[in-house]
Amino acid sequence: MTVIFEEIRRLEAARKRGDISEADFAEAKGRLLETVEDATVLPPFEFEPPRRQASKAAPGPWGTVLIGLLMAGLLTFVAGQLIGNITIAFTLVATVCAAIVVAAFRRLEG
């Protein structure tokens, strides 16, 4: 681009000295500017962090829910056997699961 500017300045200087006419200057400048390709102006680049890809090995959202329910059922059964009362064991497991869900949502918020 600097070469083109220098050539235009050289043509202007020649025109001012009277070495070339106004028409010759306009024609030479036009030919010179035709050689320049149009530039595409892009918006400034903004960094966007790469999106995380879900692992094919990890269970989907429904798989995670199913695993959680199965674990809660197993824990209820084991606690019921240890305590001797399935109702109290279910209440205990439901309370622990609710506490885990509340803690997970608080972690997502902050």
GROMACS elastic network, one bead per residue, 0.5 to 0.9 nm:
[ bonds ]
;  ai    aj funct       b0    kb
    1     4     6  0.52616   500
    1     5     6  0.64981   500
    1     6     6  0.87741   500
    1    36     6  0.83798   500
    2     5     6  0.50961   500
    2     6     6  0.61686   500
    2     7     6  0.86130   500
    3     6     6  0.50852   500
    3     7     6  0.61900   500
    3     8     6  0.86932   500
    4     7     6  0.50484   500
    4     8     6  0.62241   500
    4     9     6  0.86172   500
    4    32     6  0.72726   500
    4    33     6  0.80047   500
    4    36     6  0.85335   500
    5     8     6  0.50956   500
    5     9     6  0.61639   500
    5    10     6  0.85495   500
    6     9     6  0.50525   500
    6    10     6  0.61075   500
    6    11     6  0.86297   500
    7    11     6  0.61909   500
    7    12     6  0.86240   500
    7    29     6  0.86760   500
    7    32     6  0.82859   500
    8    11     6  0.50284   500
    8    12     6  0.61471   500
    8    13     6  0.85572   500
    8    28     6  0.87617   500
    8    29     6  0.65795   500
    8    32     6  0.80461   500
    9    12     6  0.50182   500
    9    13     6  0.60876   500
    9    14     6  0.85445   500
   10    13     6  0.51164   500
   10    14     6  0.62017   500
   10    15     6  0.86431   500
   11    14     6  0.50323   500
   11    15     6  0.61453   500
   11    16     6  0.86319   500
   11    20     6  0.81500   500
   11    25     6  0.64630   500
   11    28     6  0.78782   500
   11    29     6  0.76097   500
   12    16     6  0.61165   500
   12    17     6  0.85653   500
   12    25     6  0.73726   500
   13    16     6  0.50987   500
   13    17     6  0.61833   500
   13    18     6  0.85633   500
   13    19     6  0.87036   500
   14    17     6  0.51267   500
   14    18     6  0.61538   500
   14    19     6  0.51302   500
   14    20     6  0.60454   500
   14    21     6  0.88533   500
   14    25     6  0.84728   500
   15    19     6  0.58098   500
   15    20     6  0.50700   500
   15    21     6  0.62140   500
   15    22     6  0.67348   500
   15    24     6  0.86792   500
   15    25     6  0.65628   500
   16    19     6  0.76706   500
   16    20     6  0.83349   500
   17    20     6  0.79963   500
   18    21     6  0.66797   500
   18    22     6  0.89471   500
   20    23     6  0.81919   500
   20    24     6  0.60618   500
   20    25     6  0.64457   500
   21    24     6  0.51885   500
   21    25     6  0.61400   500
   21    26     6  0.86495   500
   22    25     6  0.50536   500
   22    26     6  0.61982   500
   22    27     6  0.86264   500
   23    26     6  0.51221   500
   23    27     6  0.61184   500
   23    28     6  0.85642   500
   24    27     6  0.50762   500
   24    28     6  0.60174   500
   24    29     6  0.83854   500
   25    28     6  0.52190   500
   25    29     6  0.59521   500
   25    30     6  0.84014   500
   26    29     6  0.51515   500
   26    30     6  0.59724   500
   26    31     6  0.86212   500
   27    30     6  0.50825   500
   27    31     6  0.62354   500
   27    32     6  0.85801   500
   28    31     6  0.51731   500
   28    32     6  0.61226   500
   28    33     6  0.86347   500
   29    32     6  0.50145   500
   29    33     6  0.61234   500
   29    34     6  0.85804   500
   30    33     6  0.51722   500
   30    34     6  0.61489   500
   30    35     6  0.89183   500
   31    34     6  0.51543   500
   31    35     6  0.67620   500
   32    35     6  0.55496   500
   32    36     6  0.73597   500
   33    36     6  0.54229   500
   33    37     6  0.86284   500
   34    37     6  0.75310   500
   36    39     6  0.87167   500
   42    45     6  0.81641   500
   43    46     6  0.87868   500
   48    51     6  0.85851   500
   49    52     6  0.89653   500
   50    53     6  0.89862   500
   53    56     6  0.89594   500
   54    57     6  0.86521   500
   54    58     6  0.76214   500
   54    60     6  0.87264   500
   55    58     6  0.55107   500
   55    59     6  0.84475   500
   56    59     6  0.76851   500
   56    60     6  0.87451   500
   58    63     6  0.87781   500
   58    64     6  0.88219   500
   59    62     6  0.76389   500
   59    63     6  0.50443   500
   59    64     6  0.59882   500
   60    63     6  0.50961   500
   60    64     6  0.62660   500
   60    65     6  0.87686   500
   61    64     6  0.51874   500
   61    65     6  0.63719   500
   61    66     6  0.87054   500
   62    65     6  0.50568   500
   62    66     6  0.61015   500
   62    67     6  0.85559   500
   63    66     6  0.50518   500
   63    67     6  0.61027   500
   63    68     6  0.85255   500
   64    67     6  0.51034   500
   64    68     6  0.61090   500
   64    69     6  0.86456   500
   65    68     6  0.50312   500
   65    69     6  0.61723   500
   65    70     6  0.85869   500
   66    69     6  0.51483   500
   66    70     6  0.61314   500
   66    71     6  0.85540   500
   67    70     6  0.51330   500
   67    71     6  0.60989   500
   67    72     6  0.85531   500
   68    71     6  0.51428   500
   68    72     6  0.61040   500
   68    73     6  0.85856   500
   69    72     6  0.50153   500
   69    73     6  0.60921   500
   69    74     6  0.85593   500
   70    73     6  0.50622   500
   70    74     6  0.61386   500
   70    75     6  0.85196   500
   71    74     6  0.50517   500
   71    75     6  0.59937   500
   71    76     6  0.84426   500
   72    75     6  0.50465   500
   72    76     6  0.60172   500
   72    77     6  0.85916   500
   72    90     6  0.87977   500
   72    93     6  0.66349   500
   72    94     6  0.79543   500
   72    97     6  0.77309   500
   73    76     6  0.50387   500
   73    77     6  0.62202   500
   73    78     6  0.86820   500
   73    90     6  0.84976   500
   73    93     6  0.85706   500
   74    77     6  0.51039   500
   74    78     6  0.61867   500
   74    79     6  0.85122   500
   75    78     6  0.51246   500
   75    79     6  0.59246   500
   75    80     6  0.82963   500
   75    89     6  0.83780   500
   75    90     6  0.86963   500
   75    93     6  0.69952   500
   76    79     6  0.51494   500
   76    80     6  0.58752   500
   76    81     6  0.85495   500
   76    86     6  0.71923   500
   76    87     6  0.89823   500
   76    89     6  0.54855   500
   76    90     6  0.53950   500
   76    91     6  0.86892   500
   76    92     6  0.80856   500
   76    93     6  0.60274   500
   76    94     6  0.87182   500
   77    80     6  0.50289   500
   77    81     6  0.62605   500
   77    82     6  0.87395   500
   77    86     6  0.71782   500
   77    89     6  0.76115   500
   77    90     6  0.82762   500
   78    81     6  0.51562   500
   78    82     6  0.63147   500
   78    83     6  0.86539   500
   78    89     6  0.83916   500
   79    82     6  0.50341   500
   79    83     6  0.58918   500
   79    84     6  0.79419   500
   79    85     6  0.83609   500
   79    86     6  0.75622   500
   79    88     6  0.86724   500
   79    89     6  0.53025   500
   79    90     6  0.81238   500
   79    92     6  0.85149   500
   79    93     6  0.82529   500
   80    83     6  0.52315   500
   80    84     6  0.53213   500
   80    85     6  0.52280   500
   80    87     6  0.76403   500
   80    88     6  0.74238   500
   80    90     6  0.76078   500
   81    84     6  0.52058   500
   81    85     6  0.73231   500
   81    86     6  0.75258   500
   81    89     6  0.86071   500
   82    85     6  0.83006   500
   82    89     6  0.87960   500
   83    86     6  0.77619   500
   83    88     6  0.78884   500
   83    89     6  0.70201   500
   84    88     6  0.86641   500
   84    89     6  0.83820   500
   85    88     6  0.56471   500
   85    89     6  0.63637   500
   85    90     6  0.88098   500
   86    90     6  0.60219   500
   86    91     6  0.85796   500
   87    90     6  0.51322   500
   87    91     6  0.62536   500
   87    92     6  0.86337   500
   88    91     6  0.50759   500
   88    92     6  0.61516   500
   88    93     6  0.86685   500
   89    92     6  0.50786   500
   89    93     6  0.61735   500
   89    94     6  0.85392   500
   90    93     6  0.51617   500
   90    94     6  0.59859   500
   90    95     6  0.84819   500
   91    94     6  0.51583   500
   91    95     6  0.61225   500
   91    96     6  0.86708   500
   92    95     6  0.52163   500
   92    96     6  0.63050   500
   92    97     6  0.87005   500
   93    96     6  0.51218   500
   93    97     6  0.61074   500
   93    98     6  0.85510   500
   94    97     6  0.51235   500
   94    98     6  0.60967   500
   94    99     6  0.86006   500
   95    98     6  0.51148   500
   95    99     6  0.62053   500
   95   100     6  0.87058   500
   96    99     6  0.50825   500
   96   100     6  0.62826   500
   96   101     6  0.87570   500
   97   100     6  0.50736   500
   97   101     6  0.62763   500
   97   102     6  0.86931   500
   98   101     6  0.51094   500
   98   102     6  0.61757   500
   98   103     6  0.85828   500
   99   102     6  0.51466   500
   99   103     6  0.61327   500
   99   104     6  0.85775   500
  100   103     6  0.51321   500
  100   104     6  0.61426   500
  100   105     6  0.87289   500
  101   104     6  0.50546   500
  101   105     6  0.62727   500
  101   106     6  0.86606   500
  102   105     6  0.52064   500
  102   106     6  0.62078   500
  102   107     6  0.86268   500
  103   106     6  0.51134   500
  103   107     6  0.61838   500
  103   108     6  0.86961   500
  104   107     6  0.51180   500
  104   108     6  0.63210   500
  104   109     6  0.88463   500
  105   108     6  0.50150   500
  105   109     6  0.63275   500
  105   110     6  0.89211   500
  106   109     6  0.51495   500
  106   110     6  0.64474   500
  107   110     6  0.55323   500
